[in-house]
C-alpha cells in the first residue's frame, strides 16, 4: 500500500514537474493544465479512498478468516477428542464383548454339566422310585403276612385260652364229682357248678374298696343261681370267643345276681355286654 502511495506520490511529483514544464512551455494552456491537475488530484484522492476501503475490507475479511480458522481448529480439536473418546469406548466395548463371550462359554459349559447332572438325577430318581415301589410292595406283602400271622396267633391264643379254661373247668368238675361221690359236702350249698345250662349277660361292672372287680348279671335265683355258684365270662371278638374270667356269685334275687370276677390272669377286664355261661363247652 505504501509502495503504491509512494509510486503515486512520485508519479504525482513527476506529473507536477511535467505540468510546471508544460506551464512554462505552454502558458496558453494553463487553464486546461490546471483543470487536468485538479482532475488528477481528485482521481488520486479517489484512488486513496478506494485503497483504504480495500484495505479495510481485506482486514475485515482477514479477521473473519482468522475467526473461521480458529473455529475450525477448535472443531478439529473437539473432533479429535471425541474420536479418542470413541476409540476408548470401542476398546472397552471390545473387552466387554470378549468377557461376555467367555462368560457365555462358561455358562454353556455349566448348562451342559447341569443337564448331565439332571439326567443322572432323573435316572437315579427313576431307579429309586422303582426300588421304592418294589420295597413298598414287599412291605405291604410283609405287613399283610404279619397281619395274617397276628390274626392266626390271636385265633390260636383264643383257642388256647378257651381250651385251657375248658380243661380247667373239666378238671374242677371232675374234682367236684369225686368230692360228691366221696360225700364230702352238700352239693346244693357249696357246689360251684349248675346242673342246667344257662346263659346271660353282664349288665354293669364296678370295683369294691379292696379293688376287686364286681359285676351284675341278668340271671337270678329263678335260673338256678345261688351264692357260691360260678359262671364263665365269654367275649365275642370278630366271631372268636375269648375267655375273660370267672363270675363267682355272691348274692341273688329272682332275676339278677351280683358277684366277684376272677380274671384268671388273662389280662382282660370284664365289661358291659360280655356273656356269662354255665358251661363253656356249649
C-alpha atoms as a printed R data frame, in Angstrom:
    type eleno elety resid chain resno       x        y       z
1   ATOM     1    CA   UNK     A     1   0.000    0.000   0.000
2   ATOM     2    CA   UNK     A     2   2.738    2.453   0.954
3   ATOM     3    CA   UNK     A     3   4.662    1.482  -2.124
4   ATOM     4    CA   UNK     A     4   1.687    2.256  -4.301
5   ATOM     5    CA   UNK     A     5   1.257    5.511  -2.433
6   ATOM     6    CA   UNK     A     6   4.863    6.332  -2.903
7   ATOM     7    CA   UNK     A     7   4.645    5.438  -6.539
8   ATOM     8    CA   UNK     A     8   1.594    7.615  -6.839
9   ATOM     9    CA   UNK     A     9   3.328   10.394  -4.977
10  ATOM    10    CA   UNK     A    10   6.357   10.069  -7.259
11  ATOM    11    CA   UNK     A    11   4.050    9.948 -10.250
12  ATOM    12    CA   UNK     A    12   2.268   12.975  -8.931
13  ATOM    13    CA   UNK     A    13   5.603   14.755  -8.459
14  ATOM    14    CA   UNK     A    14   6.669   13.794 -11.946
15  ATOM    15    CA   UNK     A    15   3.333   14.998 -13.200
16  ATOM    16    CA   UNK     A    16   3.797   18.236 -11.270
17  ATOM    17    CA   UNK     A    17   7.200   18.775 -12.798
18  ATOM    18    CA   UNK     A    18   5.747   17.968 -16.176
19  ATOM    19    CA   UNK     A    19   2.895   20.291 -15.519
20  ATOM    20    CA   UNK     A    20   5.303   23.016 -14.428
21  ATOM    21    CA   UNK     A    21   7.305   22.474 -17.562
22  ATOM    22    CA   UNK     A    22   4.155   22.469 -19.568
23  ATOM    23    CA   UNK     A    23   3.014   25.546 -17.688
24  ATOM    24    CA   UNK     A    24   6.218   27.329 -18.557
25  ATOM    25    CA   UNK     A    25   6.152   25.895 -22.042
26  ATOM    26    CA   UNK     A    26   2.583   26.238 -22.637
27  ATOM    27    CA   UNK     A    27   1.297   29.232 -20.778
28  ATOM    28    CA   UNK     A    28  -1.620   29.413 -23.104
29  ATOM    29    CA   UNK     A    29  -2.903   26.059 -21.938
30  ATOM    30    CA   UNK     A    30  -2.594   26.987 -18.233
31  ATOM    31    CA   UNK     A    31  -6.311   26.667 -17.547
32  ATOM    32    CA   UNK     A    32  -6.507   23.228 -19.161
33  ATOM    33    CA   UNK     A    33  -3.431   22.039 -17.281
34  ATOM    34    CA   UNK     A    34  -4.871   23.303 -14.006
35  ATOM    35    CA   UNK     A    35  -8.099   21.543 -14.810
36  ATOM    36    CA   UNK     A    36  -6.247   18.316 -15.583
37  ATOM    37    CA   UNK     A    37  -4.235   18.683 -12.417
38  ATOM    38    CA   UNK     A    38  -7.359   19.080 -10.327
39  ATOM    39    CA   UNK     A    39  -8.813   16.062 -12.051
40  ATOM    40    CA   UNK     A    40  -5.704   14.039 -11.290
41  ATOM    41    CA   UNK     A    41  -5.775   15.151  -7.664
42  ATOM    42    CA   UNK     A    42  -9.395   14.085  -7.450
43  ATOM    43    CA   UNK     A    43  -8.537   10.770  -9.060
44  ATOM    44    CA   UNK     A    44  -5.648   10.386  -6.651
45  ATOM    45    CA   UNK     A    45  -7.944   11.038  -3.681
46  ATOM    46    CA   UNK     A    46 -10.478    8.584  -5.070
47  ATOM    47    CA   UNK     A    47  -7.788    6.001  -5.527
48  ATOM    48    CA   UNK     A    48  -6.572    6.557  -1.982
49  ATOM    49    CA   UNK     A    49 -10.145    6.249  -0.671
50  ATOM    50    CA   UNK     A    50 -10.652    3.029  -2.644
51  ATOM    51    CA   UNK     A    51  -7.306    1.826  -1.386
52  ATOM    52    CA   UNK     A    52  -8.351    2.491   2.225
53  ATOM    53    CA   UNK     A    53 -11.725    0.779   1.652
54  ATOM    54    CA   UNK     A    54  -9.962   -2.193   0.060
55  ATOM    55    CA   UNK     A    55  -7.504   -2.300   2.959
56  ATOM    56    CA   UNK     A    56 -10.374   -2.156   5.484
57  ATOM    57    CA   UNK     A    57 -12.315   -4.812   3.594
58  ATOM    58    CA   UNK     A    58  -9.228   -7.006   3.375
59  ATOM    59    CA   UNK     A    59  -8.594   -6.535   7.102
60  ATOM    60    CA   UNK     A    60 -12.216   -7.456   7.911
61  ATOM    61    CA   UNK     A    61 -12.043  -10.499   5.655
62  ATOM    62    CA   UNK     A    62  -8.740  -11.470   7.228
63  ATOM    63    CA   UNK     A    63 -10.312  -11.185  10.707
64  ATOM    64    CA   UNK     A    64 -13.289  -13.250   9.555
65  ATOM    65    CA   UNK     A    65 -10.982  -15.835   8.054
66  ATOM    66    CA   UNK     A    66  -8.963  -15.930  11.251
67  ATOM    67    CA   UNK     A    67 -12.166  -16.446  13.276
68  ATOM    68    CA   UNK     A    68 -13.308  -19.186  10.922
69  ATOM    69    CA   UNK     A    69  -9.845  -20.732  11.117
70  ATOM    70    CA   UNK     A    70  -9.946  -20.600  14.916
71  ATOM    71    CA   UNK     A    71 -13.452  -22.136  14.876
72  ATOM    72    CA   UNK     A    72 -12.273  -24.873  12.502
73  ATOM    73    CA   UNK     A    73  -9.231  -25.548  14.680
74  ATOM    74    CA   UNK     A    74 -11.479  -25.791  17.756
75  ATOM    75    CA   UNK     A    75 -13.834  -28.095  15.897
76  ATOM    76    CA   UNK     A    76 -10.920  -30.235  14.764
77  ATOM    77    CA   UNK     A    77  -9.680  -30.402  18.364
78  ATOM    78    CA   UNK     A    78 -13.145  -31.323  19.594
79  ATOM    79    CA   UNK     A    79 -13.467  -33.944  16.863
80  ATOM    80    CA   UNK     A    80 -10.097  -35.397  17.782
81  ATOM    81    CA   UNK     A    81 -11.128  -35.538  21.463
82  ATOM    82    CA   UNK     A    82 -14.417  -37.176  20.502
83  ATOM    83    CA   UNK     A    83 -12.548  -39.596  18.257
84  ATOM    84    CA   UNK     A    84 -10.209  -40.531  21.113
85  ATOM    85    CA   UNK     A    85 -13.189  -40.991  23.431
86  ATOM    86    CA   UNK     A    86 -14.984  -43.149  20.864
87  ATOM    87    CA   UNK     A    87 -11.837  -45.188  20.328
88  ATOM    88    CA   UNK     A    88 -11.596  -45.721  24.102
89  ATOM    89    CA   UNK     A    89 -15.258  -46.736  24.246
90  ATOM    90    CA   UNK     A    90 -14.735  -49.043  21.276
91  ATOM    91    CA   UNK     A    91 -11.797  -50.707  23.007
92  ATOM    92    CA   UNK     A    92 -13.833  -51.055  26.210
93  ATOM    93    CA   UNK     A    93 -16.754  -52.497  24.259
94  ATOM    94    CA   UNK     A    94 -14.421  -54.993  22.584
95  ATOM    95    CA   UNK     A    95 -13.121  -56.014  26.014
96  ATOM    96    CA   UNK     A    96 -16.699  -56.319  27.290
97  ATOM    97    CA   UNK     A    97 -17.593  -58.383  24.232
98  ATOM    98    CA   UNK     A    98 -14.620  -60.674  24.833
99  ATOM    99    CA   UNK     A    99 -15.564  -61.010  28.525
100 ATOM   100    CA   UNK     A   100 -19.202  -61.656  27.602
101 ATOM   101    CA   UNK     A   101 -18.114  -64.319  25.118
102 ATOM   102    CA   UNK     A   102 -16.020  -66.008  27.802
103 ATOM   103    CA   UNK     A   103 -18.964  -65.816  30.237
104 ATOM   104    CA   UNK     A   104 -21.283  -67.294  27.598
105 ATOM   105    CA   UNK     A   105 -18.834  -70.151  27.050
106 ATOM   106    CA   UNK     A   106 -18.594  -70.713  30.812
107 ATOM   107    CA   UNK     A   107 -22.384  -70.643  31.148
108 ATOM   108    CA   UNK     A   108 -22.781  -73.076  28.280
109 ATOM   109    CA   UNK     A   109 -20.312  -75.424  29.944
110 ATOM   110    CA   UNK     A   110 -22.179  -75.076  33.246
111 ATOM   111    CA   UNK     A   111 -25.507  -75.676  31.482
112 ATOM   112    CA   UNK     A   112 -24.059  -78.806  29.876
113 ATOM   113    CA   UNK     A   113 -22.833  -80.008  33.262
114 ATOM   114    CA   UNK     A   114 -26.218  -79.220  34.837
115 ATOM   115    CA   UNK     A   115 -28.028  -81.051  32.038
116 ATOM   116    CA   UNK     A   116 -25.793  -84.066  32.574
117 ATOM   117    CA   UNK     A   117 -26.340  -83.851  36.337
118 ATOM   118    CA   UNK     A   118 -30.086  -83.501  35.788
119 ATOM   119    CA   UNK     A   119 -30.059  -86.547  33.508
120 ATOM   120    CA   UNK     A   120 -28.166  -88.558  36.115
121 ATOM   121    CA   UNK     A   121 -30.527  -87.361  38.863
122 ATOM   122    CA   UNK     A   122 -33.507  -88.296  36.699
123 ATOM   123    CA   UNK     A   123 -32.100  -91.777  36.159
124 ATOM   124    CA   UNK     A   124 -31.362  -92.116  39.874
125 ATOM   125    CA   UNK     A   125 -34.845  -90.813  40.728
126 ATOM   126    CA   UNK     A   126 -36.498  -93.263  38.348
127 ATOM   127    CA   UNK     A   127 -34.369  -96.096  39.721
128 ATOM   128    CA   UNK     A   128 -35.103  -95.005  43.293
129 ATOM   129    CA   UNK     A   129 -38.830  -94.727  42.511
130 ATOM   130    CA   UNK     A   130 -38.777  -98.259  41.107
131 ATOM   131    CA   UNK     A   131 -36.919  -99.554  44.140
132 ATOM   132    CA   UNK     A   132 -39.296  -97.681  46.475
133 ATOM   133    CA   UNK     A   133 -42.296  -99.130  44.633
134 ATOM   134    CA   UNK     A   134 -40.792 -102.604  44.886
135 ATOM   135    CA   UNK     A   135 -39.970 -102.082  48.558
136 ATOM   136    CA   UNK     A   136 -43.485 -100.781  49.223
137 ATOM   137    CA   UNK     A   137 -44.914 -103.835  47.529
138 ATOM   138    CA   UNK     A   138 -42.637 -106.033  49.603
139 ATOM   139    CA   UNK     A   139 -43.508 -104.070  52.738
140 ATOM   140    CA   UNK     A   140 -47.238 -104.367  52.030
141 ATOM   141    CA   UNK     A   141 -46.817 -108.100  51.471
142 ATOM   142    CA   UNK     A   142 -44.831 -108.402  54.707
143 ATOM   143    CA   UNK     A   143 -47.414 -106.340  56.589
144 ATOM   144    CA   UNK     A   144 -50.205 -108.475  55.191
145 ATOM   145    CA   UNK     A   145 -48.293 -111.595  56.205
146 ATOM   146    CA   UNK     A   146 -47.700 -110.048  59.635
147 ATOM   147    CA   UNK     A   147 -51.402 -109.217  59.952
148 ATOM   148    CA   UNK     A   148 -52.332 -112.746  58.879
149 ATOM   149    CA   UNK     A   149 -49.830 -114.185  61.354
150 ATOM   150    CA   UNK     A   150 -51.107 -111.922  64.135
151 ATOM   151    CA   UNK     A   151 -54.675 -112.932  63.351
152 ATOM   152    CA   UNK     A   152 -53.616 -116.570  63.354
153 ATOM   153    CA   UNK     A   153 -51.728 -116.105  66.625
154 ATOM   154    CA   UNK     A   154 -54.742 -114.301  68.107
155 ATOM   155    CA   UNK     A   155 -57.002 -117.122  66.983
156 ATOM   156    CA   UNK     A   156 -54.603 -119.693  68.414
157 ATOM   157    CA   UNK     A   157 -54.348 -117.747  71.676
158 ATOM   158    CA   UNK     A   158 -58.128 -117.505  71.893
159 ATOM   159    CA   UNK     A   159 -58.470 -121.207  71.176
160 ATOM   160    CA   UNK     A   160 -55.703 -121.955  73.669
161 ATOM   161    CA   UNK     A   161 -57.392 -119.830  76.335
162 ATOM   162    CA   UNK     A   162 -60.723 -121.465  75.626
163 ATOM   163    CA   UNK     A   163 -59.179 -124.918  75.726
164 ATOM   164    CA   UNK     A   164 -57.239 -124.052  78.880
165 ATOM   165    CA   UNK     A   165 -60.401 -122.778  80.542
166 ATOM   166    CA   UNK     A   166 -62.296 -125.849  79.338
167 ATOM   167    CA   UNK     A   167 -59.622 -128.171  80.678
168 ATOM   168    CA   UNK     A   168 -59.572 -126.237  83.940
169 ATOM   169    CA   UNK     A   169 -63.326 -126.376  84.173
170 ATOM   170    CA   UNK     A   170 -63.361 -130.091  83.385
171 ATOM   171    CA   UNK     A   171 -60.716 -130.712  85.996
172 ATOM   172    CA   UNK     A   172 -62.700 -128.748  88.550
173 ATOM   173    CA   UNK     A   173 -65.883 -130.601  87.616
174 ATOM   174    CA   UNK     A   174 -64.052 -133.921  87.872
175 ATOM   175    CA   UNK     A   175 -62.665 -132.896  91.268
176 ATOM   176    CA   UNK     A   176 -66.128 -131.848  92.459
177 ATOM   177    CA   UNK     A   177 -67.678 -135.025  91.140
178 ATOM   178    CA   UNK     A   178 -65.054 -137.033  93.009
179 ATOM   179    CA   UNK     A   179 -65.758 -134.999  96.121
180 ATOM   180    CA   UNK     A   180 -69.501 -135.503  95.667
181 ATOM   181    CA   UNK     A   181 -69.018 -139.241  95.242
182 ATOM   182    CA   UNK     A   182 -66.989 -139.318  98.419
183 ATOM   183    CA   UNK     A   183 -69.712 -137.500 100.347
184 ATOM   184    CA   UNK     A   184 -67.573 -134.518 101.263
185 ATOM   185    CA   UNK     A   185 -70.343 -131.917 101.443
186 ATOM   186    CA   UNK     A   186 -73.745 -130.611 100.459
187 ATOM   187    CA   UNK     A   187 -73.910 -130.090  96.653
188 ATOM   188    CA   UNK     A   188 -76.709 -127.548  96.877
189 ATOM   189    CA   UNK     A   189 -74.928 -125.013  99.102
190 ATOM   190    CA   UNK     A   190 -71.270 -125.244  98.182
191 ATOM   191    CA   UNK     A   191 -71.113 -126.623  94.601
192 ATOM   192    CA   UNK     A   192 -69.795 -124.046  92.107
193 ATOM   193    CA   UNK     A   193 -71.398 -125.635  89.014
194 ATOM   194    CA   UNK     A   194 -75.009 -125.535  87.821
195 ATOM   195    CA   UNK     A   195 -76.976 -128.627  86.844
196 ATOM   196    CA   UNK     A   196 -78.728 -126.991  83.830
197 ATOM   197    CA   UNK     A   197 -77.109 -124.847  81.107
198 ATOM   198    CA   UNK     A   198 -77.869 -121.125  81.453
199 ATOM   199    CA   UNK     A   199 -76.569 -118.091  79.553
200 ATOM   200    CA   UNK     A   200 -76.861 -114.393  80.312
201 ATOM   201    CA   UNK     A   201 -75.105 -111.049  80.052
202 ATOM   202    CA   UNK     A   202 -73.197 -108.663  82.294
203 ATOM   203    CA   UNK     A   203 -75.376 -105.600  82.974
204 ATOM   204    CA   UNK     A   204 -72.789 -103.479  84.816
205 ATOM   205    CA   UNK     A   205 -69.365 -103.658  86.406
206 ATOM   206    CA   UNK     A   206 -67.544 -101.899  89.231
207 ATOM   207    CA   UNK     A   207 -64.949 -102.243  91.994
208 ATOM   208    CA   UNK     A   208 -65.188 -102.549  95.765
209 ATOM   209    CA   UNK     A   209 -62.962 -100.873  98.355
210 ATOM   210    CA   UNK     A   210 -60.345 -103.609  98.115
211 ATOM   211    CA   UNK     A   211 -60.060 -103.145  94.332
212 ATOM   212    CA   UNK     A   212 -61.799 -106.396  93.417
213 ATOM   213    CA   UNK     A   213 -63.863 -106.355  90.228
214 ATOM   214    CA   UNK     A   214 -67.618 -106.633  90.755
215 ATOM   215    CA   UNK     A   215 -70.290 -107.441  88.198
216 ATOM   216    CA   UNK     A   216 -74.055 -107.772  87.909
217 ATOM   217    CA   UNK     A   217 -75.668 -110.244  85.500
218 ATOM   218    CA   UNK     A   218 -79.237 -110.702  84.221
219 ATOM   219    CA   UNK     A   219 -79.579 -114.176  85.750
220 ATOM   220    CA   UNK     A   220 -81.092 -114.851  89.168
221 ATOM   221    CA   UNK     A   221 -82.396 -117.497  91.516
222 ATOM   222    CA   UNK     A   222 -85.105 -118.489  89.036
223 ATOM   223    CA   UNK     A   223 -82.271 -119.547  86.689
224 ATOM   224    CA   UNK     A   224 -80.714 -121.765  89.332
225 ATOM   225    CA   UNK     A   225 -78.075 -119.281  90.582
226 ATOM   226    CA   UNK     A   226 -77.168 -119.191  94.271
227 ATOM   227    CA   UNK     A   227 -74.312 -117.984  96.389
228 ATOM   228    CA   UNK     A   228 -71.143 -119.934  95.607
229 ATOM   229    CA   UNK     A   229 -72.157 -120.748  92.027
230 ATOM   230    CA   UNK     A   230 -69.653 -119.936  89.274
231 ATOM   231    CA   UNK     A   231 -70.181 -118.869  85.636
232 ATOM   232    CA   UNK     A   232 -67.763 -118.432  82.744
233 ATOM   233    CA   UNK     A   233 -67.402 -114.911  81.238
234 ATOM   234    CA   UNK     A   234 -67.053 -115.064  77.439
235 ATOM   235    CA   UNK     A   235 -66.417 -112.205  74.941
236 ATOM   236    CA   UNK     A   236 -67.116 -112.449  71.219
237 ATOM   237    CA   UNK     A   237 -64.486 -110.640  69.103
238 ATOM   238    CA   UNK     A   238 -64.875 -110.932  65.338
239 ATOM   239    CA   UNK     A   239 -66.563 -114.299  65.577
240 ATOM   240    CA   UNK     A   240 -63.975 -115.612  68.056
241 ATOM   241    CA   UNK     A   241 -64.883 -116.460  71.643
242 ATOM   242    CA   UNK     A   242 -62.377 -115.369  74.281
243 ATOM   243    CA   UNK     A   243 -62.473 -116.337  77.929
244 ATOM   244    CA   UNK     A   244 -62.422 -113.221  80.139
245 ATOM   245    CA   UNK     A   245 -62.629 -114.938  83.560
246 ATOM   246    CA   UNK     A   246 -64.970 -116.474  86.179
247 ATOM   247    CA   UNK     A   247 -68.039 -114.870  87.727
248 ATOM   248    CA   UNK     A   248 -68.439 -116.057  91.325
249 ATOM   249    CA   UNK     A   249 -71.978 -115.430  92.624
250 ATOM   250    CA   UNK     A   250 -72.153 -113.541  95.957
251 ATOM   251    CA   UNK     A   251 -75.862 -112.644  96.147
252 ATOM   252    CA   UNK     A   252 -79.008 -113.217  94.050
253 ATOM   253    CA   UNK     A   253 -82.576 -112.124  93.680
254 ATOM   254    CA   UNK     A   254 -85.231 -113.503  91.379
255 ATOM   255    CA   UNK     A   255 -83.839 -112.085  88.078
256 ATOM   256    CA   UNK     A   256 -80.355 -110.666  88.885
257 ATOM   257    CA   UNK     A   257 -77.169 -111.788  90.555
258 ATOM   258    CA   UNK     A   258 -74.111 -109.953  91.835
259 ATOM   259    CA   UNK     A   259 -70.649 -111.373  92.369
260 ATOM   260    CA   UNK     A   260 -66.879 -111.048  92.137
261 ATOM   261    CA   UNK     A   261 -64.927 -111.510  88.889
262 ATOM   262    CA   UNK     A   262 -61.754 -113.595  88.743
263 ATOM   263    CA   UNK     A   263 -59.776 -112.667  85.575
264 ATOM   264    CA   UNK     A   264 -57.564 -115.766  85.929
265 ATOM   265    CA   UNK     A   265 -54.505 -113.683  84.973
266 ATOM   266    CA   UNK     A   266 -55.694 -113.395  81.351
267 ATOM   267    CA   UNK     A   267 -55.206 -109.597  81.317
268 ATOM   268    CA   UNK     A   268 -58.807 -108.845  80.222
269 ATOM   269    CA   UNK     A   269 -61.294 -106.644  82.072
270 ATOM   270    CA   UNK     A   270 -64.970 -107.624  82.055
271 ATOM   271    CA   UNK     A   271 -67.319 -105.066  80.590
272 ATOM   272    CA   UNK     A   272 -70.996 -104.493  79.951
273 ATOM   273    CA   UNK     A   273 -72.277 -106.859  77.265
274 ATOM   274    CA   UNK     A   274 -69.928 -109.769  77.989
275 ATOM   275    CA   UNK     A   275 -71.680 -113.142  78.005
276 ATOM   276    CA   UNK     A   276 -71.865 -115.428  81.046
277 ATOM   277    CA   UNK     A   277 -72.490 -119.148  80.602
278 ATOM   278    CA   UNK     A   278 -72.663 -122.092  82.929
279 ATOM   279    CA   UNK     A   279 -70.779 -124.437  80.565
280 ATOM   280    CA   UNK     A   280 -68.051 -123.140  78.263
281 ATOM   281    CA   UNK     A   281 -68.302 -126.172  76.029
282 ATOM   282    CA   UNK     A   282 -71.670 -125.147  74.661
